[in-house]
Amino acid sequence: MKHDLEATKQAIAKAASPEDRLRVLLESSIALYRSHPKDARMWADEALKLARKQKRKLDEARSLTRLGCASFQLCQFPRAEKELTKAIGLFDAIDRNAPVKGAALLALGMTYFELGRLHHALKQYEEALRIYADKPGKRVEILIEMGNAAFALSDYPKAIDMQYRCLDILDEIDDVLKRSIVLSNIAGIYLEVQDLNRADQMLERSLTLQREVDDKPGMVSVIFNRGLVAQKRGDFKNARVLYADTLSIAKVAERKDIEAYVELSLGQIDLDASKPKQALAHFKRAVDIAQQLKIKQVLSASLIGLGRAYIALGRFNDAIAVLKESLAMSSEEKMLAIETDGTSALANAYEAAGKLKDSLKSYNRFIVLNAELNSQQRQRALVEIGARVEIEKAERERERMERLANDANERAALFSAESERQSKELTQLALQLVEKNQFLCDLKQEIEPSIKSSRKAKSLIERIDDHIRSDRDWETFEHQFDQVHRDFLRELSAGYPALTPTELKIAVMIKLNLPTKAIASLFCLSARTVENHRHSIRRKLRLLADDNLVSVLTAFGTSR
C-alpha cells in the first residue's frame, strides 16, 4: 500500500468488509502517524471501535498502541501514557512475549522520557529489547532511545557509543530513515559538548538522508539544531533563515513543540539585536504554544524573554508580573539556570520601576543562585571535558578500526587480483601444453605412413612418443598449479584415494574449466576416453546427477 495521505484515504474508502476496514485502518494509522498524526489518531480510534465490536483483543491492543503513538507525536504525553499502558495490559493478557507488544513498550518508554521519568523509560526499553532480540531494525530503534536516555543523564560517552552501535547494525540492514535519526542524535551530543563543527557535519549528513525519504518530522529537528549551531557561532543571519525553514516544515509536520523552541530562539536573537517589539511577538507565541503543550521549561524561559522585552519597552509592571510567574514555575520545577536568569531580570525590572528595596532583595537572591549555578556549571564543564576526551578516544579507536578494515579489504582485493592473474597464467600454460602435444600428435600422424621402412624414422617417432608421454612438462605445470591452488592435488587424492593418477590430472584440467577436446589433446587421448574418465571421477566423488563437476572441484580448491 502506498503510504501517502490521498492513497491511504482511498484505500480506507475501498475497504468493503469490517475486517478489511479494520486491517487497512491499522496499517494506515501506523504508517502515517509521524507525518499525519491527527489523521492517524482518527483512524486508530475507528479501528479500536471495530476491534471491540468484533471482539478481537489483539487488534484492540494494536489500536491502542496506534492511538498512543499518534498522541505522542501530537505531544499529548499524559494521554499517550494512558493509551499505551492499556495496550501493554491487553498484550500481557494475550501473550506477554508477543512481538507487537514491543512497539507499545518502546512508545511508552519514549513517553516517559518526555515526561522526565527516565528510569521508567529505561525499564520499558530493556523489556522491548528482550522482545526484539532477533530483529535488528527494532533493536536500532530501542538503542537510539536508550542512547537518548543516557544523554539526558549526561552520560555522553555511553550515549554516543549506543548511537554508533546503531550505525553498525544499520550498515547491515540499510535503513535510510533510522540512519538519519542516529546521525541527528550524534549531532545533538556533539552540540551539547560544544563541538559545533562535528555537530554541524552530522546534521548535514542527517538532513541529506531525511530529504531523500522526505521525513518532515525528522527534518524539523535537524534544521532547528542547525539553527542553534549558527546561533551559537554568532551567525544570526543564517540562524534566522534556518529557523524560518524550521517553522514552515514544523507547521506541515504538526510539530508544535518545535514551533515553541523556534519562537523562543528567534525572540532571543531579536532581543540581543535590540529589537524588543519583534522579540515580544516571538516570546508571546512561544508562551502560547508552551502553555498548550505544558512544556514548562520553554514556558518559563519564554516568560523571562517577555519580561526582558517589556523592560526594554518601558513596561515595568508587565515585566515584573511575567517574571514572578516564571520564577514560581522554575523554582517549583528546580530549573536552576532559568531561575537564576529570571531573578537577575526581576532585579533589573524592580530597579527600572524605582523599587530599589525589592531590586536589592532580588539581586541578593540572584547572588546566592548564581553561586550555586556556577558550581554546577563548573562540575558540568568538567563532565563535558571528560566526555569530549572519551568521545575523542572512541572516535580515534573507530578510525583505527576502519583503517584496519580498509587495509584488510585492500589486501583481500590484491590477493584476489593476484589469484585471478595466476589462474589465468595457469590456464594459459595448460593451453600451451595442449597446443604443443596437439602439434606433436599431428606431426606423428602425418609422417608415420611414409617412414615405416626407415629405422631412423622409427627412432624419430619413438622420440616423439617419449616427449608426448614425458612427465617433465607436467611436473613443471603441477608445481605452478600448487602455488596457486595449494594442496589441492594432495587433499583430493587423500580424500578420494580411489582416483587414478590420470584421473587426478584430468581433475586438475576440469578445475581450470578446460573443455573435453583440449584435455584429450593434452594427454593424447580420445574425447570418449576423457568422458569415461569424467564419469569415473563423478562416481568416485559420489556426486548426484544434478551436481556440476566443475563447480564441485572449484569449491574443493577454495573451501580448504
C-alpha positions, -999 to 999 in steps of 0.1 A, spaced: 0 0 0 14 34 -10 16 54 22 7 89 11 -24 106 25 -47 106 -5 -38 70 -14 -44 59 22 -78 76 23 -87 59 -9 -76 25 4 -97 30 36 -128 40 15 -124 9 -7 -123 -15 22 -156 -34 18 -159 -57 49 -155 -46 85 -125 -70 87 -108 -54 57 -115 -19 70 -100 -28 104 -69 -41 87 -64 -11 65 -71 13 94 -44 -4 115 -19 -3 86 -27 34 78 -25 46 114 10 32 120 23 41 85 14 78 88 14 86 125 46 106 121 36 127 91 -2 130 98 -7 123 135 -43 138 136 -54 115 108 -36 86 124 -55 92 157 -88 93 139 -81 60 120 -68 43 152 -99 54 171 -122 39 145 -100 8 144 -104 5 182 -142 6 180 -142 -20 152 -119 -43 171 -140 -41 202 -172 -47 182 -156 -78 165 -141 -89 199 -106 -90 185 -84 -84 216 -51 -84 198 -64 -58 173 -78 -38 202 -43 -37 218 -28 -28 184 -54 1 180 -45 14 215 -8 13 205 -15 33 174 -35 58 194 -7 62 219 19 67 191 -3 94 175 -9 111 208 29 111 214 35 127 181 9 154 189 29 160 222 -2 148 242 21 128 266 -3 121 295 -29 108 271 -2 87 253 9 72 286 -27 61 294 -34 46 260 0 27 258 -3 14 294 -38 -1 284 -23 -16 253 5 -33 272 -20 -46 298 -40 -62 269 -9 -77 253 1 -92 287 -33 -109 290 -30 -124 255 8 -131 252 34 -114 273 61 -121 247 40 -110 216 63 -92 192 37 -64 187 39 -56 224 75 -43 218 61 -13 198 39 -3 227 68 -7 252 91 14 230 64 41 226 57 41 263 94 45 271 96 75 248 66 90 265 81 85 300 113 102 286 93 132 275 77 133 310 111 133 326 107 98 341 140 84 327 143 53 349 107 43 339 117 48 303 148 26 306 127 -2 321 104 -1 291 133 0 266 150 -30 283 118 -51 281 113 -41 244 149 -50 237 143 -85 251 113 -90 229 131 -78 198 163 -97 204 163 -112 168 151 -81 150 180 -58 141 157 -29 128 137 -28 160 169 -31 181 182 0 164 150 19 174 154 9 210 192 15 212 185 50 198 162 58 227 184 42 253 212 65 239 189 94 243 182 84 279 220 82 286 223 116 270 196 131 293 215 116 323 247 134 310 264 101 303 277 114 269 303 86 262 276 59 267 251 79 247 274 82 217 285 46 220 249 34 217 243 56 187 274 42 170 262 7 178 231 16 159 252 27 129 270 -7 129 236 -25 127 224 -2 100 254 -10 79 238 -44 75 201 -36 72 204 -3 52 175 18 67 179 54 55 154 69 79 169 53 110 204 62 99 193 99 96 178 98 131 210 83 145 232 109 128 209 136 142 213 122 177 251 120 175 250 157 163 229 165 194 256 150 217 284 170 199 262 201 202 259 196 239 296 193 245 302 224 223 319 206 194 300 227 169 319 217 137 312 180 142 277 187 152 270 206 120 287 179 99 265 152 114 234 174 110 242 180 73 246 143 67 213 136 85 194 162 66 206 148 32 191 114 42 159 129 56 153 148 23 159 115 5 130 98 23 110 131 28 109 127 66 95 160 76 93 154 114 130 145 114 139 174 91 123 198 116 146 188 144 177 187 123 171 222 107 163 236 141 196 222 155 215 237 126 199 270 135 212 265 171 247 258 158 246 290 137 232 310 167 260 297 190 285 307 163 271 342 162 259 338 126 224 352 133 215 359 97 219 322 88 202 312 121 171 332 111 170 316 77 172 281 93 146 289 120 122 302 93 127 269 74 121 250 106 88 269 113 74 262 78 81 225 80 70 222 116 36 235 107 32 210 79 45 182 102 23 194 131 53 197 155 40 224 178 68 217 203 94 226 178 75 258 169 77 268 206 115 263 207 120 282 174 99 312 186 119 313 218 152 313 199 140 340 175 129 361 204 163 358 220 180 368 187 158 399 183 163 409 220 201 407 216 197 428 184 178 455 204 145 448 186 122 444 216 89 447 197 98 419 173 112 399 203 79 404 222 59 389 194 81 358 193 80 353 230 43 356 232 38 329 205 63 307 224 43 312 256 10 304 240 23 271 225 42 261 256 11 266 277 -10 244 254 16 216 254 26 221 291 63 224 282 73 241 314 110 247 305 101 266 273 72 284 291 94 296 319 123 307 296 98 325 273 82 344 302 117 356 311 121 367 275 88 385 277 99 402 309 132 415 293 113 427 262 88 446 285 117 462 304 132 474 271 98 489 261 94 506 295 65 484 306 80 476 340 49 464 358 41 439 330 78 428 332 75 422 370 43 402 366 56 377 340 90 374 357 74 365 390 53 338 372 84 324 356 103 323 389 75 305 407 75 278 380 113 275 377 117 273 415 90 246 418 104 226 389 140 230 402 152 247 369 182 264 385 196 281 353 162 296 344 155 306 379 189 324 382 183 342 349 148 352 359 159 365 393 185 387 375 159 400 351 135 407 380 161 427 399 166 448 367 128 453 364 124 464 400 153 488 396 139 503 364 105 507 382 122 526 410 115 498 436 151 497 449 143 477 480 127 449 460 155 452 435 182 447 462 163 417 476 161 401 442 198 409 435 209 392 467 188 362 458 205 362 424 240 362 440 231 330 460 215 313 430 244 323 407 270 309 431 251 276 431 247 277 394 284 284 388 293 254 410 270 232 390 283 247 357 319 240 367 310 204 375 292 202 342 321 217 324 343 190 339 318 164 328 317 179 293 356 180 291 357 144 303 330 134 278 349 151 249 381 133 259 362 99 260 344 107 227 377 117 210 392 84 222 363 64 209 365 83 176 402 76 172 396 39 180 368 38 154 390 54 129 418 30 137 395 0 133 381 15 100 417 18 87 425 -18 97 393 -29 79 402 -9 49 437 -23 49 423 -58 52 399 -51 23 427 -38 2 449 -68 10 419 -91 1 414 -73 -32 451 -75 -40 451 -112 -31 420 -118 -52 435 -99 -82 468 -119 -78 450 -152 -76 430 -143 -107 462 -134 -126 479 -166 -115 448 -187 -125 448 -170 -159 485 -178 -163 479 -215 -153 451 -218 -178 474 -202 -205 502 -227 -196 478 -256 -198 466 -244 -232 502 -241 -244 508 -277 -233 477 -287 -252 489 -269 -283 523 -285 -281 510 -320 -276 485 -315 -304 512 -304 -327 534 -335 -319 504 -358 -323 495 -342 -356 532 -344 -367 534 -381 -358 502 -389 -377 515 -370 -408 549 -386 -411 541 -421 -398 527 -436 -431 557 -425 -452 586 -437 -429 577 -473 -419 608 -487 -437 633 -463 -421 650 -473 -389 659 -436 -383 623 -425 -389 611 -451 -364 635 -437 -339 621 -402 -345 586 -414 -339 597 -431 -307 613 -398 -296 580 -380 -303 561 -406 -283 586 -403 -254 582 -365 -255 544 -367 -255 544 -392 -226 572 -372 -207 563 -361 -171 587 -332 -172 562 -307 -186 535 -320 -162 559 -316 -132 566 -280 -142 528 -273 -146 519 -291 -113 545 -270 -94 529 -238 -106 494 -252 -100 503 -259 -64 515 -223 -59 480 -211 -68 458 -239 -56 478 -250 -26 474 -287 -16 445 -293 -40 460 -324 -55 473 -337 -22 440 -332 -4 419 -345 -34 439 -377 -36 439 -381 2 401 -376 4 394 -398 -26 422 -424 -28 404 -444 -55 412 -417 -81 440 -428 -105 470 -406 -115 454 -399 -148 420 -390 -132 438 -366 -108 455 -349 -138 421 -347 -156 405 -333 -124 431 -305 -124 422 -296 -160 385 -297 -152 391 -274 -123 407 -250 -148 375 -254 -169 393 -268 -199 369 -284 -225 370 -322 -231 386 -317 -265 415 -297 -251 421 -323 -223 421 -351 -249 447 -333 -269 469 -326 -239 470 -363 -229 468 -377 -264 435 -394 -256 403 -397 -275 374 -375 -264 354 -406 -255 382 -418 -232 382 -384 -214 344 -385 -210 348 -420 -195 374 -406 -170 350 -377 -161 322 -403 -154 346 -423 -133 357 -391 -113 320 -382 -107 313 -417 -94 343 -418 -71 334 -384 -57 299 -397 -51 282 -369 -70 245 -368 -77 231 -363 -112 224 -326 -106 259 -319 -92 282 -299 -115 317 -315 -116 334 -282 -124 317 -264 -95 325 -292 -71 362 -292 -80 363 -254 -79 347 -253 -45 370 -281 -33 400 -260 -40 387 -227 -25 370 -241 7 402 -255 22 
